[in-house]
Amino acid sequence: MAKNTICIWYDTDAEAAARFYAETFPDSSVDAVHRAPGDYPSGKQGDVLTVEFTVAGIPCLGLNGGPAFKQTEAFSFQISTEDQNETDRYWHAIVGNGGQESACGWCKDKWGVSWQITPRVLMEALAAGGAEAKRAFDAMMDMKKIDVAAIEAARRG
């Protein structure tokens, strides 16, 4: 097990979420499924308790902890994309599988976990600073899913 692992609280669907992520993102996998050795407040002996999985190379642990805690935008995965096709593919996989759109490249999956689907061109524009960054930032503020061509045009002025 990795020294540092992201633990994500789910109601009851950690395994389904992990399998979806493994099917959607490269360098992702479901690594182990652990069942509860006894009854616990939100489940019974034998229920899936935790799921070890990897999302785009990042080790995670899904915990089926019940309905006590909900996901918020305070935590998100940021997935860097190379082009519009990759951006569209991830966006549609998340939103089209029961998720929802948000603003500025953010969306939520059907389990409430937030994702930033961020084209590299946007991060490069913001890192450039100055007027180029401001134009790209202003363009991004009007978007849900990031439009790579619009960001590139904003960079050029």
C-alpha positions in Angstrom: 0.0 0.0 0.0 1.2 3.5 -0.8 2.4 5.7 2.0 -0.2 8.3 1.1 -3.6 7.2 -0.3 -6.6 9.4 -1.0 -9.7 8.0 0.9 -13.0 8.8 -0.6 -16.2 8.3 1.3 -19.1 6.7 -0.6 -22.6 5.7 0.7 -22.6 2.1 -0.7 -21.1 2.2 -4.2 -17.3 2.4 -3.8 -16.8 -0.7 -5.9 -19.1 0.5 -8.7 -17.3 3.9 -8.7 -13.9 2.3 -8.8 -14.8 0.1 -11.7 -16.2 3.1 -13.6 -13.0 5.1 -13.0 -10.9 2.0 -14.1 -12.9 1.7 -17.3 -12.8 5.5 -18.0 -9.2 6.7 -17.3 -5.9 5.3 -18.4 -3.5 4.0 -15.7 -6.5 3.2 -13.5 -7.5 -0.1 -11.9 -9.4 -1.8 -9.2 -6.7 -3.3 -7.0 -8.6 -5.0 -4.2 -12.1 -5.3 -2.7 -12.3 -5.9 1.1 -15.5 -7.1 2.8 -16.5 -6.2 6.3 -15.5 -8.8 8.8 -18.5 -8.0 11.0 -21.6 -5.8 11.1 -21.0 -2.0 11.2 -23.3 1.1 11.5 -24.0 1.3 7.8 -23.6 -2.3 6.7 -23.4 -6.0 7.5 -20.7 -8.6 7.6 -19.7 -9.5 4.1 -20.7 -6.2 2.5 -18.0 -4.4 0.5 -16.3 -2.1 3.1 -13.3 -0.7 1.2 -12.0 -0.8 -2.3 -8.4 -0.1 -3.2 -8.2 1.5 -6.6 -6.0 3.7 -8.8 -7.2 6.7 -10.8 -4.8 8.0 -13.4 -1.8 6.7 -11.4 -3.1 8.0 -8.0 -3.8 5.4 -5.3 -7.2 5.7 -3.7 -9.3 3.9 -1.1 -13.1 3.9 -1.5 -14.9 3.5 1.9 -18.5 2.5 2.0 -19.3 4.6 5.1 -23.0 5.1 4.6 -25.0 8.3 4.0 -23.5 10.4 6.9 -21.1 12.4 4.7 -21.6 13.9 1.2 -19.1 14.8 -1.4 -18.3 18.5 -2.0 -16.2 20.5 -4.4 -13.6 20.9 -1.7 -12.1 17.7 -3.1 -11.8 17.0 -6.8 -9.7 15.0 -9.3 -8.0 17.2 -11.9 -7.5 15.3 -15.2 -5.2 17.0 -17.7 -6.2 16.5 -21.3 -4.2 16.9 -24.5 -6.9 18.0 -26.9 -10.7 18.5 -27.4 -11.3 14.8 -28.2 -9.8 13.7 -24.9 -11.6 16.5 -23.1 -14.9 15.5 -24.7 -14.4 11.8 -24.0 -13.9 12.2 -20.2 -16.5 14.9 -19.9 -19.2 12.8 -21.6 -18.2 9.7 -19.7 -18.7 11.4 -16.4 -21.7 13.6 -17.2 -23.3 11.0 -19.5 -23.2 8.3 -16.7 -25.5 10.1 -14.3 -23.2 13.0 -13.5 -23.8 16.7 -13.9 -22.1 19.7 -15.5 -20.7 22.6 -13.5 -18.6 25.6 -14.5 -15.1 26.2 -15.8 -14.3 22.6 -16.7 -15.8 21.1 -13.5 -18.3 18.3 -13.4 -19.5 15.7 -10.9 -19.9 12.0 -11.3 -23.1 10.2 -10.2 -21.5 9.5 -6.8 -21.0 13.3 -6.3 -17.2 13.3 -6.7 -16.0 16.4 -8.5 -13.7 16.3 -11.5 -11.9 19.1 -13.3 -11.4 18.1 -16.9 -8.7 20.5 -17.8 -7.0 20.8 -21.2 -3.3 21.4 -21.0 -3.7 24.5 -23.2 -5.7 26.2 -20.5 -3.1 25.5 -17.8 -0.3 26.7 -20.1 -2.2 29.9 -20.9 -2.8 30.6 -17.2 0.9 29.9 -16.4 2.0 32.4 -19.1 0.6 35.2 -17.0 -0.2 38.7 -18.1 -2.8 39.6 -20.8 -2.7 36.0 -22.3 -3.7 34.5 -19.0 -6.4 37.1 -18.5 -7.9 36.4 -21.9 -7.9 32.7 -21.4 -9.3 33.0 -17.9 -12.1 35.3 -19.0 -13.0 32.8 -21.8 -12.9 29.9 -19.4 -15.3 31.7 -17.0 -18.1 31.5 -19.6 -17.7 27.8 -20.2 -18.9 24.6 -18.7 -16.9 22.0 -20.6 -13.7 23.7 -21.8 -13.6 24.6 -25.5 -9.9 24.1 -26.5 -10.3 26.2 -29.8 -11.8 29.1 -27.8 -9.0 29.0 -25.3 -6.4 28.9 -28.1 -8.1 31.9 -29.7 -8.2 33.8 -26.4 -4.5 33.2 -26.0 -3.8 34.7 -29.4 -6.0 37.7 -28.6 
